[in-house]
Amino acid sequence: MQRLTQEFKERLVKHLNFLEEELKDYAQFKKITREDYFKDRDKRRNIERWIENIINSVVDVSKIILTFEGGMIPDTYRGIVSMISTVEGLEEIDAEKLSRWVRFRNIVAHEYLDIKWSSINKFINTTDSLYKDALKIFKEYLKSKIESVDSYQQDHQDT
């Protein structure tokens, strides 16, 4: 059994807490209209940064877990996210859908406003449960790792 280190636990908890906080903003951003997006530079910047934060958080969590598990780390962020469902305990994550959204980070940064709004609107209105489900599964994974370490420590306390 691979031992959960304090560093691994702290990094994962930090990223999961950040992701959880970001996911709370879905309701706020669902209220933004196309007109708001085009006319209000601050709203546009906030929503784009929020999307990047969510996607980057999933990439970071996936990379931390793959590193801990000793798995192969793909060269691309999309590859990293697509591999996460190969980890025991994370099979239920829809890594295929999550990995498709990784490419969207670049669209947010580089495409024309008309293209971005269409994709942003789709992200806001279709990914809420995808990311919340992933967060839940990541947290269950972390909890199982903490419990297995606690159990291991109790079993080997007298040795």
N, C-alpha and C positions, 0 to 999 in steps of 0.2 A: 504494500500500500504506500502510495506516495503521500508524504506528510505535507499538510497545508502549512505553509510558512506564514508568519505574521505579515511579512511584506506583501505576499500574494493576497492575503485576506484584506489588508488595508487598501491596496490598489483597487481590488475588485469592488469592495464596499463603496469607495469614493466614486467610482465610475457609475455604479448602479444607483447611488443616491442622486447623482447629477442627472442621470437619465430619467429617473422617477420625477424629479422636479421639472424637467423640461416637458415631460408628457402631460403635466397638469395644464399646460398652456394650449392644448388643442381647442378647448371651448373658446378661448379668447381669439385665437386666429381664425376659427371658423366664421367669425363675424365680419372679417375683412372682405370687402367686396372688390371687384375688379377695379372700380373707380378709386377706391381707397389705395389700392396697390399702385396704381399709376400716378396718382396725385400727391400722395404723402410719402416723401422720401424716407422718413423715419420708420413708418410702418413697413415699407418695402424692405428696408435694411434689417429690421427686427425679425420679420418673418423668414427672410433668407438665412439669417444667422441661426435662428431657431431650428430650421430644417437641417442645416449643417451640423449643429450641435447634436441633434438626435442621431443622425447617421454616423457621425464620428464617434459617438458614445458606443454604439453597437459594434463598430469596428474595433475600438479600444478594448471593450469587454471580450470580444471574440479572440483578439490577439493575446490577451492576458491568459485566458483559459487554454487556448491551444498551446501556449508556451508552457504553462503549468503541467498540462497533460503530456507534454513531450511530443506533441504531434508536429507534423510538417507545417511550416508557416509559408503559405503561398506568397508570391512576390507582389500581388496586387491586393488592395483593400477588398475588392469584390471577391477575390479568391479566398481571403481570410474569412469573410462572413459566410461564404457558401460552404466552407468546411466545418462550421460550428456544429451542425447537426450530426456530425460523425462522432462527437464526444458522447460517451455514455452519460445518460441523464439529460441530454439536450436534444435527443432525437425528434422531439415534438416541435421544435422551433422550425418555422417555415423559412429555412435558410435561403431557398431559391428566391422567394419574394423579397426578403430583406436584401439579398445581394443585388437584385435588380435596382433597388433604390440607391445603392451606393454610387452608381454611375450618375445619378441625379445631382449629386453634389457638384459635379463639374458643370452641369447645365445651369444650376443656380448661379454659379460664378461667371459663366461666359456667354450665355445665350441672350438673344434679344428679349425685351420685356414681354412681347406678345407670347412668345414660346414659353417663357418662364411662367407667366401667370397661369396658363393652361395646365402646366405640370404641377405648379404649386397648389393650385386648386384641387387637382387630383390627389396630391399627397395629403393635403389636409383632410379631405373627405373620404379617403379610402384606407389610410394606414393606421388610424387610431388603435384599433384592436390588434393589428399586426404587431405593433411595437409594445403595447401593453401586455400582450400574451408573451412576447419574447422576454420582457422584463420579469414577468412572473416566473417563467421557466429558469431564467438566470438566477433569480433569488432562491428558488428551490434547489438548484444545483449548489449554490454557495452554502445553503443551510445543510444540505446532505454532507458536504465536505467538512463543515465545522463539526457536525454530529459524529462523523466517522473518526475525526481526530480526537474528540472528547472520549468516545468509546475506546479508542486505541490507548489513550493515556490512562483511562481507568483500568483497562485490562492489563496494562504493563506497569502499574504503579508499584507493585511489590517486587518487581524483578530487578 
